[in-house]
Amino acid sequence: MCARAVPERIKRRALHLSGAMFRIAVTDPIDREGIRALEEEAEAVDATTFDRERLLEEAPGFDAIIVRSGTAVDAEFLEAADRLKVVGRAGVGVDNIDLDAATERGIVVLNSPQSSTISAAEHTVGLMLSLARNIPQAYESVKSGRWEKSKYLGVELYDKTLGVFGLGRIGAEVARRAQAFDMNVVAYDPYISEDRANQMGTTLRGVDEIVEEADFMTFHVPLTDETRGMIGEEEIGRMKEGARLLNVARGGIIDEDALYWALEEGEIAGAALDVFEEEPPDDNPLLELDNLIATPHLGASTEEAQRSVAVSTARQVTRALKGEPIRSAVNVPVVSKEAMDRLGPYIMLAEKLGRFASQMLTGSIEEIQVRAAGEISREDIEPIRIAGVKGVLTPLLQEPPTFLNADIVAKNRGVRISETKGDTDNFTNLVTIEVTTSEGGKTVSGTVFGKKAFRLIEVDGYRIDAPMERTMLFTHHVDKPGVIGEVGTSMGDRGVNIAGMQVGRQEAGGKAVMLMETDGEVPDEAVEEIRAIDGVRDAHLIHL
Ligand code: NAD
């Protein structure tokens, strides 16, 4: 008898008919290779033309969906999709996905952050060479029939100093490539250790030093409250006349008004932007300048990156559906269903506590310790530790580290990690995160009432009892009359409603802390004003 292999197509059909095949909807366009990878293991549903109504209608029939940024995976959708197990984001940012709602339903959200690293790094190097040699301007000139050899005199990269702001995935690859051009690479990244920076052939420096010394400066940081406008008029004013700036990260990191002034006045030699505060730029005066070169957010636009993001997301989604280990789950750690029932709330708590601590830190992180006390200490607390580490790192990185790579990301940054178990007298369970930095550290503890009421119990040794809300203002101040009133007035003047407030102090007239839960956003100016109040030692806006 001759045994013949059953063709894949027939096998898939048979699986489908037996009802065992996964149905995966692709709701935003992805590279065809990704669809092919899906079809090897599942039925791929092309939902790219579905409107919201149709998507909600069909949602109950999907085991997984693959989205880019165009589909809102919100609580309403997740509620409708009652057999959904996995959401795959073909790309990086997960702003369009309600992570909390997905986590509560045990739905894995995964993404594909590495896929564009090389493309973005190569684009940066391309722009750096273009800037040095005026390639786009010279191209225009030759095409329009001119031959302006002396006008486009360039500079070499050789022996120049490159300042890299943000030594993460892309920054590190740019640094490596720049060394191939014999550039001296210095870097500013407060969240990375000296050793790690040295391993990459770079030396860590302060912003001020880089601004004054570098010939080229390139930005590879996330856009956060800290990095928005990190290069403004003052920094540019201290740069060399021949300095050249590159931004292939996010619009807004270099202040566009200040950059316009500097290029127009010849304060610096040139700039290259792949990203803008408003995209596409509308009437942006920067585009009229000859010494500004620009590309339309092309960092990740290569065939390889698009293919890689589609295939890697497709593969990860089918692996997750089959219960196999995956590389980049954004929300849920890999634990058994039973353990998740017991530990789930504390895993979420640890992540929130980590985020809380992280947003108050100064200095580079040296160690993260996670302590679990009470009944949970009888369990394997590894997922709680990982969640704590993930929480600490999340506000510092462009996209959240995953439960699978949080430890590795921390260790790659030279951060020591430990977990300990203990007892607690006053609570059934208590989770504590202690972060040590080069400038001190922070300790926060919390617990969970029921399954979802997350409470902050202690910050830096001060006893507090407050719900952990989305936006909070935290101050260290001196316990004296008037301080709290002035803080309240500042908030009121900016139209911020205070939903709740907790204070803690060591002794009357001594050091104290205050935590305010607010309805909605607190403007930066309010935080600045509060920092300037007599008696306030520091104020931090915290987003959970
Ligand atoms: P990453 O998370 O790997 O690295 C970011 C680095 O910035 C980290 O090392 C972090 O410690 C550091 N950092 C955070 N806050 C900082 C601060 N205040 N000062 C200095 N350093 C700080 O991110 P990545 O994948 O390398 O991406 C870098 C940037 O590139 C992001 O903004 C990302 O959105 C952007 N990006 C753009 C394109 C494009 O098409 N142009 C493509 C991919 C990524």
Boltz pocket constraint, residues with backbone or C-beta under 6 A from the ligand:
constraints:
  - pocket:
      binder: B
      contacts: [[A, 113], [A, 116], [A, 117], [A, 120], [A, 165], [A, 166], [A, 167], [A, 168], [A, 169], [A, 170], [A, 171], [A, 188], [A, 189], [A, 190], [A, 191], [A, 192], [A, 219], [A, 220], [A, 221], [A, 222], [A, 223], [A, 226], [A, 227], [A, 248], [A, 249], [A, 250], [A, 274], [A, 275], [A, 297], [A, 298], [A, 299], [A, 300], [A, 301], [A, 395], [A, 396], [A, 397], [A, 398], [A, 399]]
      max_distance: 6.0
